[in-house]
Amino acid sequence: MTKALKSIDPDVHFRVLHLLEEEPELTQRELAQKLGISLGGVNYCLKSLIQIGHIKAGNFSKNPNKSVYLYLLTPKGISEKANLTAGFLKRKMVEYHALKKEIDTIQSKVKRVKYRNGD
């Protein structure tokens, strides 16, 4: 595993690949906005993903604005996105169950207090 890959949060890695698969023409600024992270963070992440071969960047050949890039997932990136999706879902299910347990506990306490107060 490369140093660049180790330093990318797996949820951010997944979300970047997911967004770029859906909208490869997104700018770094738009990605930063959608992800809720800094523009510098997106730039670092994209460079790392290009370095490890999960995405490739290219200019729109007919666009007069040559600074506009198209970010495409590579076959390796598509495969990694599938792996990251499984991990993402597993982490979110663990979070969901923990949150549900906490909510149930709080609701139970509220019901006991209401019962004691005659509400």
Secondary structure, DSSP 8 states (H G I E B T S, - for coil): --HHHHTS-HHHHHHHHHHHHH-TT--HHHHHHHHTS-HHHHHHHHHHHHHTTSEEEEE-TT-S-TT-EEEEE-HHHHHHHHHHHHHHHHHHHHHHHHHHHHHHHHHHHHHHHHHHHT-
